[in-house]
Amino acid sequence: QIGAAATAVARDLVNEPANVVTQSYLAARAQEIAKAGRLRVRVLDREECAKLGMGAFLGVAQGSQEPPSFIHLTYAPGRRARRRVAIVGKGITFDSGGLDLKSADGMLRMKDDMAGAATVLGVFQALPRLRLPVEVHGLIAATENMPSGTAQRPGDIVRAMNGLTIEIGNTDAEGRLTLADALAYAVKEIEPQEIVDLATLT
């Protein structure tokens, strides 16, 4: 029953259209799940992400009118944790491909590109009920990948949170950019013993 309920959370999020499941919607849903399960949650806005140096994530986000959200959920067991694990979910709420625009057929199902993030939220729905002796951190770098006058261009160079620079060869490679900063955040801020990466296509 716990697993089925968690699966339903993820499935319902993926099935909703992208004009409903925006970055702010994912953040609000994370806060609801955290409140119900007595979990810790922190949602970082664009300015806070910039202070942390998340240039790869924010480069993808700059093409969208909807502001980005970086979501950090934490489950801590009542007793000493045996391990510390980070679960990173790809949270692209819609992937147009950016300026390297996808074809119409290739874009049709791109509301699904946040299925990794939806899975993270499903996991955190289940964790308080499972009472596992493991500390778990859920990370979602949520944004759209959209073409606009402010979108990043092929050939642009961004700096990720770990200090490395990345040249944008194709703006449809948004998953590895957003995940790069989420993974760097996990390493620096959480120092987990294990990281699980959940992502469509990436």
C-alpha positions, 0 to 999 in steps of 0.5 A: 500500500505504501509503495502503491501510494508513492507510485500514484504520487509520481504517476499523477504528477507526470500525467498532469500537463506542463501548464499545471506542473510548473516549477512552483507547483513542484515546490508547493507539492514538495512542501505539502509532502514534507508537512504531511510527513514531518520532513524538512524542506528548503526551496531555493529561489534564483538568487539563492542558487546564484549565490551558490554558483549554480550557473549550469542550472540557471543557464537552462532556467534563463529562457523561462518566464517561470522562475526556477526552484531548487528543492531540498527535502530531508528525511532523518530517522528517529535513531542514528542513521546507518547511511546518508543517501542523496536522491537527485531527480531531473526536474525539467517541467517542459523541454522544448529543446531551447533554441535547438528546438525539438521537432513537433513530434519530439516535443509532444511528451516533454511534460514527462521530463520531470519524471525523475523529480516526480519519483523523488516526491513519491519516495518522500511520500513513502519514507516517513511510513517506511521508517527506514534507518537511513538519512535521505536527501531529495534534490530537484533542480526544477525549471523549464527549457524554453526558447526566448529572447533570454534563453542561453545560446549554443556556444555560451559558456556557464560555470557550474557549482563545482567551479568547472566551466561548460560550453553549451554545444546544444541547448537540448542537453539541459538535463546534464546541466541541471543535474550537474549542479544538483549533483555538485550541491549533493557532494558539497552540502550533504556529503552523502555516502551514495547518490542515486540519479533519476532522470529521463534520457540523461 
